[in-house]
Amino acid sequence: MQLPFFRNLGLDLSNFFRGTLNISLAPHSFKIVQPKYTFPLVKWHPNYEAETFSFSACQLVYLDRIYTGLIYYPHPETKLGHFQDDTIIEVIAPPIPSIKYSDAIELKVIPDEIKIIFNEL
């Protein structure tokens, strides 16, 4: 439902799978620093409050293939009542054949845009 709103703001997501990969970084976490796109207070649904979304380019490596995607970050401060686990990073990517829950995947981020916080084990 959000796709037309992002397209109107200049970000076409039509080539991506219609869902996110939720990638666990645990025990590590991440922080949005300077994403390429930030869309403040998008009113994408009549029954929900407006939300702010950020996107940052990334690459996924799965079974020796590289996929270009986007980190999808709905800002938790605009999504009241929703707990955002900072060890889970959401990624929008093209369809990835045969990927399934609990598969290992390598995630490459742009350090100036996304900071990975390496917590001690």
N, C-alpha and C positions, 0 to 999 in steps of 0.2 A: 504493500500500500504506500510505502514511502518513496518508491522509485520515481514517480512523476514529479514529486516535489524536489528531489535532488537534481533531476534532469533540468528542471526549470531554473535551478540555481547554478547550473553549469557543470554538473557531474553526472555523466551517463553511466549507469550501472547495468544496462540491459544485457551485456555479454557475460555477466556473472551468474552463478547459481543463486537461486532465490532462497537463500538461507545463509547462516554463518557457520563457520568452523569455530568451535569454542576450544581454544588451545590452552591447556594448562601449563603454566610456567612454574608451578609450585615446586619448591618452596619460595621461588623467586617471584617478583612482582614487576609491575611496569607503571610508568607515568607518562602521560601525554605532555610533551614539551612544546613543540611548535609544528603542529600538523599542517600538511599542505592545504587542506580544506577544513574550514569550520563554518557551519551554518547555524547561526544563533536563532533560537526560539522559532523552530519550524512547527507550524500548526498543521500536522499531517492527518489528524483524525478529529472529527467533531466532538467525540466523547472524551478525549484526552487533552491534557494541558500541552502547550507548546513545549518542544524539547530542543536542546542544542546538540548537534552532532558534529563529530570531527572524523576525518579520514586521513590516513597516511599510507603511502605506497609501501609494499613489502613483497618479499618473495617467499614462496613455500617450496621446499624440496621434498618430494615424495617418490620413492622408488626410482631414484636417480633422474627424475624429471623436475624441471623448474617451472613453477607456475607464478605468474605475476598477479598479485591481489591487492587488497586494501584493508588496512586495519580499520574496523568500524567501531566507533566509540560514542555511544549515546551518553552524554554527560550526566552523571548521577545526580548532580545538584539540581537538574531540571526534571528529574524523574523521581519525584517524591514517593516514598513508600516502596522503592525498588532497591534491593541490596545489590551493589555491583562488587563482585569479588575481584580484587586487584591482582589475583594470581591467574585469572582467566582473561585471555585476550581474544576478542572476536575478530575473525577475518572473513571478508567476502572474497571469493575466488571463482575462477571459471570452474565448470564441472571437473572433478578429479575422479577418473575411473577407478573403481574398486576400493576407494578409501572407506574406512569404517571406523566406528567408535573404538577408541583406545589405541589406534595405530600411532606409531611414532612419526613425527614430521619435524623437519628443520624449518625454523622461521628466521628470516633475515629482515631486519628493520633498518631504517635510516636513523642513526644515532642522534642527529640533530633534531629529529621529530619525535622519536619514542625513546625513552630511557628505560632500559632493563635494570632493575635493582636486584643485585645478587645478594640474597640473604644467606646467612650461614646455615648449613644443614644441621 
